[in-house]
Amino acid sequence: MADSPQIARKSPFPVEVEAGKTYYWCACGRSANQPFCDGSHAGTGFQPVAHTPTESGTAYFCGCKHSASAPLCDGSHLKL
């Protein structure tokens, strides 16, 4: 199991989301389909995080993979 995720980027990914639709955020940082999971976590011990917004609009998904509010950005990338 990996100790910490790979940093995909040190800024959030703004994504237009639909209320009630489930999105699977990449927690390992390895996905080629950032910020979403593409299965690249296999064998790492990481699992994608499901996010189902209650409102449609722009969501800011964490890109550094260190957010305490995962899958959404909490500004943790500013400390890396």
C-alpha positions as CSV (number, residue, x, y, z in Angstrom):
1,M,0.0,0.0,0.0
2,A,1.3,3.5,-0.8
3,D,1.9,5.8,2.1
4,S,0.6,8.9,0.3
5,P,-1.1,9.7,-3.0
6,Q,0.7,11.2,-6.0
7,I,0.0,14.9,-6.4
8,A,-1.9,15.3,-9.7
9,R,-1.6,19.1,-9.6
10,K,-1.3,21.8,-6.9
11,S,-4.7,23.4,-7.7
12,P,-8.3,22.2,-7.8
13,F,-10.1,20.9,-10.8
14,P,-13.3,22.9,-11.5
15,V,-16.0,20.6,-12.9
16,E,-19.6,21.3,-13.9
17,V,-21.6,18.8,-11.9
18,E,-25.2,17.7,-12.0
19,A,-27.3,17.3,-8.9
20,G,-27.9,13.6,-8.1
21,K,-25.2,12.3,-10.4
22,T,-22.4,10.3,-8.7
23,Y,-18.8,11.2,-9.6
24,Y,-15.8,9.0,-8.5
25,W,-12.9,11.1,-7.5
26,C,-9.4,9.7,-7.9
27,A,-7.8,9.4,-4.5
28,C,-4.4,7.9,-5.6
29,G,-3.4,10.7,-8.1
30,R,-2.5,8.1,-10.8
31,S,-5.6,8.5,-13.0
32,A,-5.1,9.8,-16.6
33,N,-8.7,11.1,-16.3
34,Q,-8.2,13.6,-13.5
35,P,-9.9,14.4,-11.2
36,F,-11.8,11.2,-11.8
37,C,-10.9,7.5,-11.3
38,D,-9.9,5.4,-14.2
39,G,-8.9,2.3,-12.2
40,S,-5.2,3.2,-11.9
41,H,-5.3,2.7,-8.2
42,A,-5.3,-1.1,-8.6
43,G,-2.8,-2.6,-6.2
44,T,-2.1,0.7,-4.3
45,G,-4.5,0.4,-1.4
46,F,-6.4,3.6,-2.5
47,Q,-10.0,3.6,-3.5
48,P,-12.0,6.2,-5.4
49,V,-14.3,8.5,-3.4
50,A,-17.9,8.8,-4.5
51,H,-19.4,12.3,-4.6
52,T,-23.1,13.0,-5.3
53,P,-23.8,16.7,-5.3
54,T,-27.2,18.0,-4.1
55,E,-27.0,21.0,-6.4
56,S,-25.8,21.4,-10.0
57,G,-23.0,23.9,-10.7
58,T,-19.2,24.1,-10.4
59,A,-17.5,21.8,-7.9
60,Y,-13.8,22.2,-7.1
61,F,-12.3,18.7,-6.9
62,C,-9.0,18.4,-5.0
63,G,-6.0,18.0,-7.4
64,C,-3.3,17.6,-4.8
65,K,-5.0,14.6,-3.1
66,H,-4.3,15.9,0.4
67,S,-7.6,17.7,1.1
68,A,-9.2,17.0,4.5
69,S,-12.5,17.7,2.7
70,A,-12.0,15.1,-0.1
71,P,-13.1,14.9,-2.7
72,L,-13.4,18.7,-2.7
73,C,-10.6,21.2,-2.4
74,D,-9.9,22.7,1.1
75,G,-6.8,24.7,0.1
76,S,-4.3,22.0,1.3
77,H,-2.4,22.5,-1.9
78,L,-1.2,25.9,-0.6
79,K,0.8,24.1,2.1
80,L,2.6,21.6,-0.2
